[in-house]
Amino acid sequence: QVQLVESGGASVQPGGSLRLSCATSGFDMRDYEMSWWRQAPGKERELVASISRINFNTKYADSVKGRFTISRDKAKTTVYLQMNNLKLEDTAVYLCKAKRLLSEYWGKGTLVTVSS
């Protein structure tokens, strides 16, 4: 029932841009904090960006601040991650997460590869 489906991952050169999408269904996204995480081989999963419910406050990891932007669409069913000026170290599987007080849902992830 609950689904989070990421898309938009691709292979891109350093300095390039991508926009990731997280399409949600089976729950009301307006009731959840949404976030993007990433998992690189041999590294812990890290929080990249988050956007809160109600006020839509955003937070970013220091490593992506100024380059990435998280947003929700008007219909409140999709969350995006606009990634600009991509760097080699941005290579990872990017996962979408929905968090409520007693609920937590994850997407399967989409692969972003930054290489020259």
C-alpha positions in Angstrom: 0.0 0.0 0.0 2.6 2.5 1.1 5.1 3.2 -1.7 8.0 5.5 -2.3 9.5 5.2 -5.7 12.6 7.2 -6.5 13.6 8.0 -10.1 16.0 10.3 -11.9 19.3 8.7 -11.0 21.8 8.6 -13.8 25.4 8.8 -14.7 26.7 12.4 -14.9 30.0 14.2 -15.2 31.3 16.4 -12.4 29.6 19.7 -12.4 26.5 18.3 -13.9 23.0 18.4 -12.6 20.2 15.9 -11.8 16.8 16.1 -10.3 15.6 13.1 -8.3 12.0 12.4 -7.8 10.2 10.5 -5.0 6.7 9.6 -5.9 4.6 8.6 -3.0 1.3 6.7 -2.6 -0.6 4.9 0.0 -0.3 7.6 2.6 -0.7 11.4 3.0 2.8 12.8 2.5 1.7 16.1 4.2 1.7 14.2 7.5 5.3 13.2 7.1 8.7 14.7 7.2 10.4 13.8 3.9 14.1 13.3 3.4 16.7 12.1 1.1 19.5 9.9 2.2 22.4 8.3 0.4 24.4 5.2 0.7 27.8 4.8 -0.9 29.7 1.5 -0.9 31.5 1.0 2.4 29.9 4.0 4.0 27.1 4.6 6.4 23.8 5.8 5.1 23.8 9.6 5.6 21.1 12.2 5.6 21.4 14.5 2.7 18.4 16.8 3.0 15.1 16.9 4.7 11.9 18.9 4.5 9.5 19.2 7.4 5.7 19.0 7.4 3.6 22.1 8.1 6.3 24.7 7.6 8.4 22.9 5.0 11.6 23.8 6.7 14.6 22.4 5.0 17.9 21.1 6.3 21.0 20.0 4.4 24.1 18.1 5.1 27.1 20.4 5.0 28.5 18.5 2.1 25.6 19.4 -0.2 24.6 22.8 1.2 24.3 25.3 -1.6 24.3 22.7 -4.3 21.2 20.6 -3.5 17.6 21.7 -3.0 14.8 19.6 -1.6 11.2 20.5 -2.3 7.7 19.2 -2.4 5.3 19.6 -5.3 2.1 21.5 -5.1 0.0 18.3 -5.1 2.0 17.1 -2.1 2.6 13.7 -3.5 6.1 14.0 -4.8 9.4 15.2 -3.2 12.3 16.3 -5.3 16.0 16.6 -4.9 17.6 19.1 -7.3 21.3 18.4 -7.4 23.6 20.9 -9.0 27.4 21.0 -9.4 27.7 17.3 -8.7 30.9 16.0 -7.4 32.6 12.6 -7.5 31.8 12.1 -3.8 28.1 12.5 -4.5 28.1 9.0 -6.1 25.7 6.9 -4.1 22.3 5.2 -4.0 19.9 7.9 -3.1 16.9 6.9 -1.0 13.7 8.7 -0.2 12.3 8.5 3.4 9.0 9.4 4.9 8.9 9.8 8.7 6.0 10.2 11.1 6.0 9.8 14.8 5.3 6.1 14.7 5.9 5.3 11.1 8.9 5.2 8.8 9.0 4.3 5.1 11.8 3.9 2.7 12.0 3.8 -1.0 14.3 1.3 -2.8 16.7 4.0 -4.1 18.0 5.4 -7.3 21.6 5.3 -8.3 23.6 8.5 -9.0 27.0 8.0 -10.5 29.3 11.0 -10.9 32.3 10.2 -12.9 34.7 11.7 -15.4 
